[in-house]
């Protein structure tokens, strides 16, 4: 009986020691590199981004181990970019000058510090107008000839850009490149001298 009592006391002290170790370990300051998703909100319907907005930003954060673990496993914070706040209407560009500052405002309430970010700023042009235009054919035959009738489907496409850009666009070129020994046509849609988006 005395041996059992001693064993139980030993196991009890061992359990307390393990719990104290876990508490101290999880509350030590740790530094991790983690990706944080980027979400653009309040973007008007019909707007399209000409340049890609990153899906996430990689950042180095530090804080108590338990807070870091809890924040990125349960809370799953996001970097929310308010289009209404960061859109430059004059240049039709979304501009976030300091990703680190914006991310700090997200993680600071969780007791975490942002040490560095791999994406210092976000800049992406956007289109706020669209229209449907005809597709014309520009054949680069390289001395070869088309034996079959060339039919384009669809023969119209939607283009996105600023209204000033779209006023200059009357059609879209379908560039067909013929190569010897190749039975298929390489077709690329383009708007000469413009950066508008072409969406079939």
ChimeraX commands (.cxc) that place a marker at each C-alpha (Angstrom):
marker #1 position 0.00,0.00,0.00 radius 0.5
marker #1 position 2.87,2.36,0.84 radius 0.5
marker #1 position 4.48,1.58,-2.53 radius 0.5
marker #1 position 1.22,2.38,-4.36 radius 0.5
marker #1 position 0.87,5.66,-2.47 radius 0.5
marker #1 position 4.43,6.63,-3.35 radius 0.5
marker #1 position 3.84,5.71,-7.02 radius 0.5
marker #1 position 0.69,7.83,-7.18 radius 0.5
marker #1 position 2.48,10.80,-5.63 radius 0.5
marker #1 position 5.31,10.40,-8.12 radius 0.5
marker #1 position 2.91,10.29,-11.06 radius 0.5
marker #1 position 1.06,13.31,-9.68 radius 0.5
marker #1 position 4.22,15.37,-9.41 radius 0.5
marker #1 position 5.27,14.20,-12.88 radius 0.5
marker #1 position 1.93,15.33,-14.34 radius 0.5
marker #1 position 2.22,18.74,-12.66 radius 0.5
marker #1 position 5.76,19.11,-13.97 radius 0.5
marker #1 position 4.62,18.26,-17.51 radius 0.5
marker #1 position 1.78,20.76,-17.31 radius 0.5
marker #1 position 4.15,23.48,-16.08 radius 0.5
marker #1 position 6.59,22.63,-18.86 radius 0.5
marker #1 position 3.84,22.86,-21.47 radius 0.5
marker #1 position 2.61,26.17,-20.03 radius 0.5
marker #1 position 6.11,27.67,-20.10 radius 0.5
marker #1 position 6.89,26.27,-23.56 radius 0.5
marker #1 position 3.68,27.49,-25.16 radius 0.5
marker #1 position 4.10,30.94,-23.67 radius 0.5
marker #1 position 7.65,31.41,-24.88 radius 0.5
marker #1 position 7.97,33.93,-27.71 radius 0.5
marker #1 position 8.27,32.16,-31.06 radius 0.5
marker #1 position 8.80,33.50,-34.58 radius 0.5
marker #1 position 7.14,31.89,-37.59 radius 0.5
marker #1 position 6.66,32.61,-41.30 radius 0.5
marker #1 position 3.01,32.20,-42.22 radius 0.5
marker #1 position 0.85,33.03,-45.27 radius 0.5
marker #1 position -2.10,35.35,-44.66 radius 0.5
marker #1 position -4.92,35.31,-47.27 radius 0.5
marker #1 position -5.69,38.60,-49.08 radius 0.5
marker #1 position -9.37,39.48,-49.55 radius 0.5
marker #1 position -10.60,42.53,-51.50 radius 0.5
marker #1 position -13.98,43.82,-50.29 radius 0.5
marker #1 position -16.40,46.49,-51.52 radius 0.5
marker #1 position -15.29,46.12,-55.14 radius 0.5
marker #1 position -18.16,47.37,-57.36 radius 0.5
marker #1 position -19.94,44.82,-59.53 radius 0.5
marker #1 position -18.56,44.62,-63.06 radius 0.5
marker #1 position -15.05,45.73,-62.13 radius 0.5
marker #1 position -12.17,43.49,-63.21 radius 0.5
marker #1 position -8.52,43.55,-62.18 radius 0.5
marker #1 position -6.09,43.97,-65.05 radius 0.5
marker #1 position -3.19,43.03,-62.75 radius 0.5
marker #1 position -3.40,40.11,-60.36 radius 0.5
marker #1 position -3.96,40.79,-56.67 radius 0.5
marker #1 position -1.93,38.28,-54.61 radius 0.5
marker #1 position -3.95,35.47,-53.04 radius 0.5
marker #1 position -1.85,35.74,-49.87 radius 0.5
marker #1 position 1.15,37.50,-48.36 radius 0.5
marker #1 position 3.95,35.70,-46.55 radius 0.5
marker #1 position 4.92,37.35,-43.29 radius 0.5
marker #1 position 7.16,36.79,-40.27 radius 0.5
marker #1 position 5.25,37.07,-37.00 radius 0.5
marker #1 position 6.27,36.63,-33.38 radius 0.5
marker #1 position 4.38,36.20,-30.13 radius 0.5
marker #1 position 3.64,33.71,-27.35 radius 0.5
marker #1 position 3.52,30.20,-28.79 radius 0.5
marker #1 position -0.03,29.56,-27.61 radius 0.5
marker #1 position -1.29,32.81,-29.19 radius 0.5
marker #1 position 0.44,32.09,-32.50 radius 0.5
marker #1 position -0.98,28.56,-32.57 radius 0.5
marker #1 position -4.49,29.70,-31.62 radius 0.5
marker #1 position -4.55,32.61,-34.07 radius 0.5
marker #1 position -3.56,30.63,-37.15 radius 0.5
marker #1 position -5.46,27.41,-36.36 radius 0.5
marker #1 position -8.75,28.79,-35.00 radius 0.5
marker #1 position -9.12,32.46,-35.93 radius 0.5
marker #1 position -7.43,32.24,-39.37 radius 0.5
marker #1 position -6.93,36.01,-39.89 radius 0.5
marker #1 position -7.24,37.60,-43.34 radius 0.5
marker #1 position -5.71,40.73,-44.82 radius 0.5
marker #1 position -8.85,42.64,-45.79 radius 0.5
marker #1 position -8.31,45.30,-48.46 radius 0.5
marker #1 position -11.19,47.78,-48.70 radius 0.5
marker #1 position -11.52,48.75,-52.37 radius 0.5
marker #1 position -13.38,51.95,-51.48 radius 0.5
marker #1 position -10.45,53.07,-49.32 radius 0.5
marker #1 position -7.46,52.03,-51.42 radius 0.5
marker #1 position -8.71,52.59,-54.99 radius 0.5
marker #1 position -7.12,55.53,-56.84 radius 0.5
marker #1 position -9.94,56.54,-59.19 radius 0.5
marker #1 position -7.74,58.84,-61.28 radius 0.5
marker #1 position -5.30,56.09,-62.28 radius 0.5
marker #1 position -7.76,53.17,-61.98 radius 0.5
marker #1 position -5.34,51.46,-59.63 radius 0.5
marker #1 position -5.74,49.70,-56.29 radius 0.5
marker #1 position -2.83,50.79,-54.10 radius 0.5
marker #1 position -1.96,49.44,-50.64 radius 0.5
marker #1 position 1.23,51.38,-49.82 radius 0.5
marker #1 position 2.19,49.44,-46.68 radius 0.5
marker #1 position 1.12,45.83,-46.35 radius 0.5
marker #1 position 3.02,45.57,-43.06 radius 0.5
marker #1 position 1.03,48.38,-41.42 radius 0.5
marker #1 position -2.30,46.94,-42.57 radius 0.5
marker #1 position -1.31,43.45,-41.44 radius 0.5
marker #1 position -0.15,44.77,-38.07 radius 0.5
marker #1 position -3.61,46.25,-37.48 radius 0.5
marker #1 position -5.05,42.77,-38.07 radius 0.5
marker #1 position -2.64,40.76,-35.88 radius 0.5
marker #1 position -1.88,43.23,-33.08 radius 0.5
marker #1 position -5.24,42.59,-31.31 radius 0.5
marker #1 position -4.19,38.91,-31.15 radius 0.5
marker #1 position -0.99,39.84,-29.31 radius 0.5
marker #1 position 1.23,39.15,-32.32 radius 0.5
marker #1 position 3.96,41.33,-33.84 radius 0.5
marker #1 position 4.63,41.53,-37.59 radius 0.5
marker #1 position 8.39,41.53,-38.08 radius 0.5
marker #1 position 8.54,41.55,-41.88 radius 0.5
marker #1 position 6.45,40.87,-44.98 radius 0.5
marker #1 position 7.62,39.50,-48.32 radius 0.5
marker #1 position 5.19,41.78,-50.18 radius 0.5
marker #1 position 5.79,45.36,-49.08 radius 0.5
marker #1 position 2.95,46.88,-51.12 radius 0.5
marker #1 position 0.09,45.89,-53.42 radius 0.5
marker #1 position -0.56,47.67,-56.72 radius 0.5
marker #1 position -3.10,46.41,-59.25 radius 0.5
marker #1 position -4.81,48.20,-62.13 radius 0.5
marker #1 position -8.53,47.63,-62.55 radius 0.5
marker #1 position -11.12,48.03,-65.31 radius 0.5
marker #1 position -14.45,49.70,-64.60 radius 0.5
marker #1 position -16.15,49.45,-68.01 radius 0.5
marker #1 position -16.87,46.77,-70.62 radius 0.5
marker #1 position -18.36,46.31,-74.06 radius 0.5
marker #1 position -18.88,43.63,-76.73 radius 0.5
marker #1 position -16.85,43.96,-79.95 radius 0.5
marker #1 position -16.32,42.01,-83.19 radius 0.5
marker #1 position -13.36,39.71,-83.79 radius 0.5
marker #1 position -11.27,40.25,-86.93 radius 0.5
marker #1 position -8.75,37.81,-88.40 radius 0.5
marker #1 position -5.05,38.51,-88.86 radius 0.5
marker #1 position -3.34,35.52,-90.52 radius 0.5
marker #1 position 0.43,35.09,-90.32 radius 0.5
marker #1 position 0.73,32.47,-93.06 radius 0.5
marker #1 position 4.54,32.37,-93.41 radius 0.5
marker #1 position 4.11,31.44,-97.06 radius 0.5
marker #1 position 1.55,28.74,-96.31 radius 0.5
marker #1 position -2.13,28.76,-97.20 radius 0.5
marker #1 position -5.28,27.81,-95.35 radius 0.5
marker #1 position -6.98,24.84,-97.03 radius 0.5
marker #1 position -10.06,24.86,-94.80 radius 0.5
marker #1 position -12.48,27.70,-94.22 radius 0.5
marker #1 position -11.50,29.59,-91.09 radius 0.5
marker #1 position -14.43,30.00,-88.73 radius 0.5
marker #1 position -14.07,31.86,-85.44 radius 0.5
marker #1 position -16.37,31.01,-82.56 radius 0.5
marker #1 position -17.38,33.21,-80.89 radius 0.5
marker #1 position -17.11,36.03,-83.43 radius 0.5
marker #1 position -17.58,38.63,-80.67 radius 0.5
marker #1 position -15.87,39.01,-77.30 radius 0.5
marker #1 position -16.20,41.19,-74.22 radius 0.5
marker #1 position -13.39,43.64,-73.49 radius 0.5
marker #1 position -12.78,45.31,-70.13 radius 0.5
marker #1 position -10.90,48.54,-69.47 radius 0.5
marker #1 position -11.41,52.17,-68.64 radius 0.5
marker #1 position -14.08,53.98,-70.60 radius 0.5
marker #1 position -11.40,56.06,-72.33 radius 0.5
marker #1 position -9.61,52.89,-73.46 radius 0.5
marker #1 position -12.80,51.21,-74.67 radius 0.5
marker #1 position -13.78,54.26,-76.74 radius 0.5
marker #1 position -10.70,53.52,-78.88 radius 0.5
marker #1 position -11.44,49.80,-79.33 radius 0.5
marker #1 position -13.62,48.85,-82.28 radius 0.5
marker #1 position -12.56,45.23,-82.71 radius 0.5
marker #1 position -10.26,42.51,-81.44 radius 0.5
marker #1 position -7.69,40.78,-83.63 radius 0.5
marker #1 position -7.53,36.98,-83.70 radius 0.5
marker #1 position -3.95,36.31,-84.76 radius 0.5
marker #1 position -3.75,32.96,-86.52 radius 0.5
marker #1 position -0.22,31.58,-86.88 radius 0.5
marker #1 position 0.32,28.78,-89.41 radius 0.5
marker #1 position 3.29,26.45,-89.10 radius 0.5
marker #1 position 4.40,23.78,-91.55 radius 0.5
marker #1 position 3.55,20.29,-90.37 radius 0.5
marker #1 position 1.05,21.55,-87.79 radius 0.5
marker #1 position -2.62,20.68,-88.32 radius 0.5
marker #1 position -4.00,23.15,-85.75 radius 0.5
marker #1 position -4.05,26.93,-85.64 radius 0.5
marker #1 position -2.54,28.98,-82.83 radius 0.5
marker #1 position -5.10,31.71,-82.13 radius 0.5
marker #1 position -4.33,34.62,-79.80 radius 0.5
marker #1 position -6.76,37.45,-79.11 radius 0.5
marker #1 position -5.28,40.92,-78.79 radius 0.5
marker #1 position -6.23,44.57,-78.92 radius 0.5
marker #1 position -3.42,46.40,-80.78 radius 0.5
marker #1 position -1.88,49.22,-78.72 radius 0.5
marker #1 position -4.07,48.65,-75.66 radius 0.5
marker #1 position -3.91,46.94,-72.28 radius 0.5
marker #1 position -7.61,46.07,-71.99 radius 0.5
marker #1 position -8.71,42.58,-70.92 radius 0.5
marker #1 position -10.20,40.32,-73.58 radius 0.5
marker #1 position -12.71,37.80,-72.22 radius 0.5
marker #1 position -14.39,35.39,-74.68 radius 0.5
marker link #1:1,2 radius 0.2
marker link #1:2,3 radius 0.2
marker link #1:3,4 radius 0.2
marker link #1:4,5 radius 0.2
marker link #1:5,6 radius 0.2
marker link #1:6,7 radius 0.2
marker link #1:7,8 radius 0.2
marker link #1:8,9 radius 0.2
marker link #1:9,10 radius 0.2
marker link #1:10,11 radius 0.2
marker link #1:11,12 radius 0.2
marker link #1:12,13 radius 0.2
marker link #1:13,14 radius 0.2
marker link #1:14,15 radius 0.2
marker link #1:15,16 radius 0.2
marker link #1:16,17 radius 0.2
marker link #1:17,18 radius 0.2
marker link #1:18,19 radius 0.2
marker link #1:19,20 radius 0.2
marker link #1:20,21 radius 0.2
marker link #1:21,22 radius 0.2
marker link #1:22,23 radius 0.2
marker link #1:23,24 radius 0.2
marker link #1:24,25 radius 0.2
marker link #1:25,26 radius 0.2
marker link #1:26,27 radius 0.2
marker link #1:27,28 radius 0.2
marker link #1:28,29 radius 0.2
marker link #1:29,30 radius 0.2
marker link #1:30,31 radius 0.2
marker link #1:31,32 radius 0.2
marker link #1:32,33 radius 0.2
marker link #1:33,34 radius 0.2
marker link #1:34,35 radius 0.2
marker link #1:35,36 radius 0.2
marker link #1:36,37 radius 0.2
marker link #1:37,38 radius 0.2
marker link #1:38,39 radius 0.2
marker link #1:39,40 radius 0.2
marker link #1:40,41 radius 0.2
marker link #1:41,42 radius 0.2
marker link #1:42,43 radius 0.2
marker link #1:43,44 radius 0.2
marker link #1:44,45 radius 0.2
marker link #1:45,46 radius 0.2
marker link #1:46,47 radius 0.2
marker link #1:47,48 radius 0.2
marker link #1:48,49 radius 0.2
marker link #1:49,50 radius 0.2
marker link #1:50,51 radius 0.2
marker link #1:51,52 radius 0.2
marker link #1:52,53 radius 0.2
marker link #1:53,54 radius 0.2
marker link #1:54,55 radius 0.2
marker link #1:55,56 radius 0.2
marker link #1:56,57 radius 0.2
marker link #1:57,58 radius 0.2
marker link #1:58,59 radius 0.2
marker link #1:59,60 radius 0.2
marker link #1:60,61 radius 0.2
marker link #1:61,62 radius 0.2
marker link #1:62,63 radius 0.2
marker link #1:63,64 radius 0.2
marker link #1:64,65 radius 0.2
marker link #1:65,66 radius 0.2
marker link #1:66,67 radius 0.2
marker link #1:67,68 radius 0.2
marker link #1:68,69 radius 0.2
marker link #1:69,70 radius 0.2
marker link #1:70,71 radius 0.2
marker link #1:71,72 radius 0.2
marker link #1:72,73 radius 0.2
marker link #1:73,74 radius 0.2
marker link #1:74,75 radius 0.2
marker link #1:75,76 radius 0.2
marker link #1:76,77 radius 0.2
marker link #1:77,78 radius 0.2
marker link #1:78,79 radius 0.2
marker link #1:79,80 radius 0.2
marker link #1:80,81 radius 0.2
marker link #1:81,82 radius 0.2
marker link #1:82,83 radius 0.2
marker link #1:83,84 radius 0.2
marker link #1:84,85 radius 0.2
marker link #1:85,86 radius 0.2
marker link #1:86,87 radius 0.2
marker link #1:87,88 radius 0.2
marker link #1:88,89 radius 0.2
marker link #1:89,90 radius 0.2
marker link #1:90,91 radius 0.2
marker link #1:91,92 radius 0.2
marker link #1:92,93 radius 0.2
marker link #1:93,94 radius 0.2
marker link #1:94,95 radius 0.2
marker link #1:95,96 radius 0.2
marker link #1:96,97 radius 0.2
marker link #1:97,98 radius 0.2
marker link #1:98,99 radius 0.2
marker link #1:99,100 radius 0.2
marker link #1:100,101 radius 0.2
marker link #1:101,102 radius 0.2
marker link #1:102,103 radius 0.2
marker link #1:103,104 radius 0.2
marker link #1:104,105 radius 0.2
marker link #1:105,106 radius 0.2
marker link #1:106,107 radius 0.2
marker link #1:107,108 radius 0.2
marker link #1:108,109 radius 0.2
marker link #1:109,110 radius 0.2
marker link #1:110,111 radius 0.2
marker link #1:111,112 radius 0.2
marker link #1:112,113 radius 0.2
marker link #1:113,114 radius 0.2
marker link #1:114,115 radius 0.2
marker link #1:115,116 radius 0.2
marker link #1:116,117 radius 0.2
marker link #1:117,118 radius 0.2
marker link #1:118,119 radius 0.2
marker link #1:119,120 radius 0.2
marker link #1:120,121 radius 0.2
marker link #1:121,122 radius 0.2
marker link #1:122,123 radius 0.2
marker link #1:123,124 radius 0.2
marker link #1:124,125 radius 0.2
marker link #1:125,126 radius 0.2
marker link #1:126,127 radius 0.2
marker link #1:127,128 radius 0.2
marker link #1:128,129 radius 0.2
marker link #1:129,130 radius 0.2
marker link #1:130,131 radius 0.2
marker link #1:131,132 radius 0.2
marker link #1:132,133 radius 0.2
marker link #1:133,134 radius 0.2
marker link #1:134,135 radius 0.2
marker link #1:135,136 radius 0.2
marker link #1:136,137 radius 0.2
marker link #1:137,138 radius 0.2
marker link #1:138,139 radius 0.2
marker link #1:139,140 radius 0.2
marker link #1:140,141 radius 0.2
marker link #1:141,142 radius 0.2
marker link #1:142,143 radius 0.2
marker link #1:143,144 radius 0.2
marker link #1:144,145 radius 0.2
marker link #1:145,146 radius 0.2
marker link #1:146,147 radius 0.2
marker link #1:147,148 radius 0.2
marker link #1:148,149 radius 0.2
marker link #1:149,150 radius 0.2
marker link #1:150,151 radius 0.2
marker link #1:151,152 radius 0.2
marker link #1:152,153 radius 0.2
marker link #1:153,154 radius 0.2
marker link #1:154,155 radius 0.2
marker link #1:155,156 radius 0.2
marker link #1:156,157 radius 0.2
marker link #1:157,158 radius 0.2
marker link #1:158,159 radius 0.2
marker link #1:159,160 radius 0.2
marker link #1:160,161 radius 0.2
marker link #1:161,162 radius 0.2
marker link #1:162,163 radius 0.2
marker link #1:163,164 radius 0.2
marker link #1:164,165 radius 0.2
marker link #1:165,166 radius 0.2
marker link #1:166,167 radius 0.2
marker link #1:167,168 radius 0.2
marker link #1:168,169 radius 0.2
marker link #1:169,170 radius 0.2
marker link #1:170,171 radius 0.2
marker link #1:171,172 radius 0.2
marker link #1:172,173 radius 0.2
marker link #1:173,174 radius 0.2
marker link #1:174,175 radius 0.2
marker link #1:175,176 radius 0.2
marker link #1:176,177 radius 0.2
marker link #1:177,178 radius 0.2
marker link #1:178,179 radius 0.2
marker link #1:179,180 radius 0.2
marker link #1:180,181 radius 0.2
marker link #1:181,182 radius 0.2
marker link #1:182,183 radius 0.2
marker link #1:183,184 radius 0.2
marker link #1:184,185 radius 0.2
marker link #1:185,186 radius 0.2
marker link #1:186,187 radius 0.2
marker link #1:187,188 radius 0.2
marker link #1:188,189 radius 0.2
marker link #1:189,190 radius 0.2
marker link #1:190,191 radius 0.2
marker link #1:191,192 radius 0.2
marker link #1:192,193 radius 0.2
marker link #1:193,194 radius 0.2
marker link #1:194,195 radius 0.2
marker link #1:195,196 radius 0.2
marker link #1:196,197 radius 0.2
marker link #1:197,198 radius 0.2
marker link #1:198,199 radius 0.2
marker link #1:199,200 radius 0.2
view
